[in-house]
Amino acid sequence: MDRRSFVQTVSGGIIGTLAPVERAAAAMQQNPAVGLLVTIDAKPAPLTIDTAKTAVIVVDMQNDFGAEGGMFHRAGLDTSMIRAAVEPTARVLRATRDIGMKVVYLKMAFRADLSDAGPRDAPNLARHLLLGVGQTVRAPNGKDSRVLIRDTWNTDILPELVPSSDDVVLYKHRFSGFYQTELDAILKRSGVKYLIVTGCTTSICVESTIRDAMFRDYSCVLLADCAGEPIGNDLPRSNHDASLLAIQVSFGWVSGSREFISATKRQSL
């Protein structure tokens, strides 16, 4: 990520010389939402959250996973379930921003030299090399790009879900959004206790992030129709389904976009 620093003024005060992620995190801190108590219909039971202490997490909804010409598409994987999650996620983000809730995007990507993917014998690197990580490709926009590499078309957020200027966008280089990232520190500085989780893939990066969040005492609600993955989607019970069950039994709560939006609209009237 480009770490060029700059001076940002917020609410008439100088925050200081900040990198891009720090700027967004500072804005989250100094412009908190007016808290609403929102009860979400969820499994295994309804959950009441404080919107001022809640962030929506968008996991890896980027071109490499959900767009034609991305890594999954090039590998011949069925991305239809990820594509189906785009519109519900967009609706959730609109509702989230209407009431001033925080939004954090995670992007799976490696440095250009793959130095953060692990040593040559690391399982993380080996699995990603099978999918062509680092290869130079021609993006749909006609420009050269690289598979799963930072600051390229391949790791851009899907155009239907482009972040706003107030959102936090973080790169990660392992399945969990908490591994060697600033995510936990940013959330704690902002007083976040609850996470509304969306993204792909359900049983890999989404579930890994939720597990790590639960270990750090965050209460997570996964919105099932805002998540998806190709693994097992042609089987009677997919990995997506298995993750929903594991999460609602042991790691958090499971709900949907309609239930979340209905709760926020009902309480904000």
C-alpha positions as CSV (number, residue, x, y, z in Angstrom):
1,M,0.0,0.0,0.0
2,D,1.2,3.5,-0.8
3,R,2.3,4.9,2.6
4,R,2.8,8.5,1.5
5,S,1.9,10.7,4.4
6,F,-0.1,13.9,4.5
7,V,-1.7,16.3,6.9
8,Q,-5.4,15.9,7.4
9,T,-7.8,18.3,9.2
10,V,-10.8,16.9,10.8
11,S,-13.5,18.9,12.7
12,G,-11.2,21.9,12.7
13,G,-8.3,20.1,14.3
14,I,-5.0,18.9,12.9
15,I,-4.8,15.1,13.2
16,G,-1.2,15.2,12.1
17,T,0.9,13.5,9.5
18,L,-0.9,10.3,8.7
19,A,-0.7,7.4,6.2
20,P,-3.9,6.6,4.3
21,V,-5.1,3.8,6.6
22,E,-4.4,6.0,9.7
23,R,-6.4,8.9,8.1
24,A,-9.5,6.8,7.7
25,A,-9.1,5.3,11.2
26,A,-8.8,8.8,12.6
27,A,-11.9,9.8,10.9
28,M,-13.7,6.8,12.3
29,Q,-12.6,7.9,15.8
30,Q,-13.4,11.6,15.6
31,N,-16.7,11.2,13.7
32,P,-18.6,8.5,15.7
33,A,-22.1,7.5,14.7
34,V,-25.0,8.5,16.9
35,G,-25.6,5.1,18.6
36,L,-28.8,3.3,18.0
37,L,-29.8,0.0,19.7
38,V,-30.6,-2.3,16.8
39,T,-32.0,-5.9,17.3
40,I,-31.1,-8.2,14.4
41,D,-33.2,-11.3,13.8
42,A,-30.4,-13.9,13.7
43,K,-29.5,-17.5,14.5
44,P,-29.1,-18.9,17.1
45,A,-31.0,-16.0,18.7
46,P,-31.7,-12.3,18.0
47,L,-28.7,-10.0,18.8
48,T,-28.9,-6.4,19.9
49,I,-26.1,-4.2,18.8
50,D,-25.1,-0.5,19.4
51,T,-24.5,1.0,15.9
52,A,-21.9,3.4,17.3
53,K,-19.9,0.3,18.4
54,T,-20.4,-1.6,15.2
55,A,-18.4,-1.9,12.0
56,V,-19.4,-3.7,8.7
57,I,-16.5,-5.8,7.4
58,V,-16.3,-6.4,3.6
59,V,-13.9,-9.4,3.1
60,D,-12.1,-9.7,-0.3
61,M,-14.9,-8.6,-2.6
62,Q,-12.3,-7.8,-5.3
63,N,-11.8,-8.5,-9.0
64,D,-9.6,-11.6,-8.5
65,F,-12.5,-13.4,-6.8
66,G,-15.7,-11.9,-8.3
67,A,-15.0,-10.5,-11.7
68,E,-14.4,-11.9,-15.2
69,G,-10.7,-11.9,-15.9
70,G,-9.9,-12.3,-12.2
71,M,-8.0,-15.2,-10.6
72,F,-11.0,-17.4,-9.9
73,H,-12.5,-16.8,-13.4
74,R,-9.1,-17.6,-15.0
75,A,-8.9,-20.8,-13.0
76,G,-12.3,-21.9,-14.3
77,L,-14.0,-21.6,-10.9
78,D,-17.7,-20.9,-10.6
79,T,-18.0,-17.4,-9.2
80,S,-21.8,-17.2,-9.4
81,M,-22.3,-17.4,-5.7
82,I,-19.9,-14.6,-5.1
83,R,-21.6,-12.5,-7.8
84,A,-25.0,-13.2,-6.2
85,A,-23.7,-11.7,-2.9
86,V,-22.8,-8.3,-4.6
87,E,-26.2,-6.7,-4.7
88,P,-27.3,-7.7,-1.2
89,T,-23.9,-6.4,0.1
90,A,-24.4,-3.1,-1.8
91,R,-27.8,-2.7,-0.1
92,V,-26.3,-3.3,3.3
93,L,-23.6,-0.7,2.7
94,R,-26.2,1.9,1.7
95,A,-28.2,1.2,4.8
96,T,-25.0,1.2,6.9
97,R,-23.9,4.6,5.6
98,D,-27.4,6.1,6.0
99,I,-27.0,5.7,9.8
100,G,-23.3,6.5,9.9
101,M,-21.9,3.1,10.8
102,K,-18.3,2.3,10.2
103,V,-17.1,0.3,7.2
104,V,-13.9,-1.6,6.8
105,Y,-12.8,-3.3,3.5
106,L,-10.2,-6.2,3.5
107,K,-8.3,-7.0,0.4
108,M,-6.3,-10.2,-0.1
109,A,-3.1,-9.3,-1.9
110,F,0.7,-9.7,-1.8
111,R,3.6,-7.4,-2.3
112,A,5.0,-7.4,-5.9
113,D,8.0,-9.6,-4.8
114,L,5.7,-12.0,-2.9
115,S,7.9,-11.4,0.2
116,D,4.8,-11.5,2.4
117,A,3.4,-14.7,1.0
118,G,5.8,-16.9,3.0
119,P,9.0,-18.8,2.2
120,R,9.1,-21.1,-0.9
121,D,8.0,-24.1,1.2
122,A,5.1,-22.3,2.9
123,P,1.7,-23.7,2.4
124,N,0.2,-20.2,1.9
125,L,2.5,-19.5,-1.0
126,A,2.2,-23.0,-2.5
127,R,-1.7,-22.9,-2.5
128,H,-1.7,-19.5,-4.2
129,L,0.9,-20.4,-6.8
130,L,-1.5,-23.1,-8.0
131,L,-3.9,-20.3,-8.8
132,G,-1.3,-18.2,-10.6
133,V,-0.5,-15.6,-8.0
134,G,2.0,-13.1,-9.3
135,Q,1.5,-13.8,-12.9
136,T,1.2,-10.9,-15.3
137,V,-2.1,-10.8,-17.1
138,R,-4.1,-8.4,-19.3
139,A,-7.0,-6.9,-17.3
140,P,-10.4,-6.3,-18.9
141,N,-9.5,-2.6,-19.1
142,G,-6.7,-3.5,-21.5
143,K,-3.9,-2.7,-19.0
144,D,-1.3,-5.1,-17.7
145,S,-2.0,-6.4,-14.2
146,R,-0.8,-9.2,-11.9
147,V,-2.8,-11.9,-10.1
148,L,-3.4,-11.2,-6.4
149,I,-0.8,-8.4,-6.3
150,R,-1.3,-5.1,-4.5
151,D,-2.3,-1.9,-6.3
152,T,-3.4,-3.7,-9.5
153,W,-6.8,-4.1,-11.2
154,N,-6.8,-7.7,-9.9
155,T,-7.0,-6.6,-6.3
156,D,-9.3,-3.6,-6.8
157,I,-12.7,-3.8,-5.0
158,L,-15.5,-4.8,-7.3
159,P,-17.0,-1.7,-9.0
160,E,-20.4,-2.2,-7.5
161,L,-18.9,-2.0,-4.0
162,V,-16.4,0.8,-4.3
163,P,-15.4,2.2,-0.9
164,S,-16.3,5.7,0.1
165,S,-13.7,8.2,1.3
166,D,-14.6,7.6,5.0
167,D,-14.1,3.8,4.8
168,V,-11.0,2.0,5.9
169,V,-9.3,-0.3,3.3
170,L,-6.7,-2.8,4.5
171,Y,-4.5,-5.2,2.7
172,K,-4.1,-8.7,4.2
173,H,-1.7,-11.5,3.2
174,R,-3.3,-14.5,5.0
175,F,-6.9,-15.7,5.1
176,S,-7.7,-13.9,8.4
177,G,-8.1,-10.2,8.3
178,F,-6.5,-10.0,11.7
179,Y,-3.2,-11.7,10.9
180,Q,-0.3,-9.1,10.9
181,T,-2.7,-6.2,10.0
182,E,-3.9,-3.1,11.7
183,L,-7.5,-4.3,11.9
184,D,-7.7,-5.1,15.6
185,A,-6.0,-1.8,16.6
186,I,-8.2,0.3,14.3
187,L,-11.4,-1.4,15.7
188,K,-10.3,-1.0,19.3
189,R,-9.4,2.6,18.9
190,S,-12.9,3.2,17.4
191,G,-14.6,1.4,20.3
192,V,-16.0,-1.3,18.0
193,K,-17.5,-4.4,19.8
194,Y,-19.8,-5.8,17.0
195,L,-18.9,-6.8,13.5
196,I,-21.4,-7.3,10.6
197,V,-19.4,-9.5,8.2
198,T,-19.8,-9.9,4.5
199,G,-17.6,-11.2,1.7
200,C,-15.9,-14.1,0.2
201,T,-15.0,-16.9,0.4
202,T,-17.3,-18.0,3.2
203,S,-15.4,-21.0,4.5
204,I,-11.9,-19.6,4.0
205,C,-11.2,-15.8,4.5
206,V,-14.7,-15.0,5.9
207,E,-14.7,-17.8,8.5
208,S,-11.0,-17.3,9.3
209,T,-11.7,-13.7,10.0
210,I,-14.7,-14.4,12.1
211,R,-12.9,-17.1,14.2
212,D,-10.0,-14.6,14.9
213,A,-12.6,-11.9,15.8
214,M,-14.3,-14.2,18.2
215,F,-11.0,-15.0,19.9
216,R,-10.6,-11.3,20.4
217,D,-14.0,-10.9,21.9
218,Y,-15.9,-9.3,19.0
219,S,-19.5,-10.4,18.5
220,C,-19.8,-11.2,14.8
221,V,-23.0,-11.4,12.6
222,L,-22.4,-13.0,9.2
223,L,-25.0,-12.0,6.6
224,A,-25.5,-15.2,4.7
225,D,-26.7,-13.8,1.4
226,C,-23.8,-11.3,1.4
227,A,-21.2,-14.1,1.4
228,G,-20.3,-16.9,-1.1
229,E,-17.7,-19.2,-2.5
230,P,-17.1,-21.7,-5.3
231,I,-16.1,-24.6,-3.0
232,G,-18.8,-27.2,-3.0
233,N,-21.5,-25.0,-4.5
234,D,-22.5,-27.9,-6.7
235,L,-22.9,-30.3,-3.8
236,P,-26.1,-31.0,-1.8
237,R,-24.5,-29.2,1.2
238,S,-21.7,-26.7,0.3
239,N,-18.8,-25.4,2.3
240,H,-20.8,-22.2,2.5
241,D,-23.6,-24.0,4.3
242,A,-21.2,-25.8,6.6
243,S,-19.6,-22.5,7.6
244,L,-23.0,-21.0,8.4
245,L,-23.7,-23.9,10.7
246,A,-20.3,-23.7,12.4
247,I,-20.5,-19.9,12.9
248,Q,-24.0,-19.9,14.4
249,V,-23.1,-22.8,16.7
250,S,-19.7,-21.7,17.9
251,F,-18.4,-18.4,16.6
252,G,-21.1,-15.9,16.3
253,W,-24.5,-15.2,14.7
254,V,-25.9,-15.7,11.2
255,S,-28.5,-13.4,9.6
256,G,-29.3,-11.9,6.2
257,S,-29.3,-8.6,4.4
258,R,-33.1,-8.1,4.7
259,E,-33.0,-8.8,8.5
260,F,-30.2,-6.3,9.0
261,I,-31.7,-3.6,6.8
262,S,-35.1,-4.0,8.4
263,A,-33.6,-3.7,11.9
264,T,-31.7,-0.5,11.1
265,K,-34.6,1.1,9.3
266,R,-37.0,0.2,12.1
267,Q,-34.8,1.6,14.9
268,S,-33.8,4.8,13.0
269,L,-37.4,5.9,12.4
